[in-house]
Amino acid sequence: MQNINNDLDYNELVSDILSNSSFNVIKNTEHHGVSRYEHSLKVSYYSYKIAKKLHLSYEDVARGGLLHDFFISPNERTSKERFISTFNHPKKAVKNSITIFNINDKQKDIIHGHMFPFYIAIPKSLESWIVNIVDKVVGFNEFRKKYQSKFSYVVNLYLILFINFMR
């Protein structure tokens, strides 16, 4: 992630978002074991790099990717509230992004479609699909790191049981 600070083109595209006090509130919200800010920055930057290589609208990808989880929620949510948020946060993020950053239609689609297939909005452009897929990969990796010890414990337990069963 250190390349983000050195990538002047990327930083110029998103500097107004990164310096916005409303957006910076998500620095204090846990998301997949990291802050929602850190998660959004990773999704945005990796998606931007892919879109730029493919000669797509990397500007929209950088901005839409950064704003894809731009909704405010308390850390102290119940499991039910977190589950419900999976399905309604894209609309909240679009609304916040329109209000504060006056985003364009492609950026709206990127934000709105980032949760497909868990949310009904199907991405309408290649840029939206890039953010959608990168979000899943980054999120999976964050979950893996957060629950690595628990995952290792379960795998080891199953291996022990399997070995004992085979005897």
Order of alpha helices (4+ residues) and beta strands (2+ residues): alpha-alpha-alpha-beta-beta-alpha-alpha-alpha-alpha-alpha-alpha
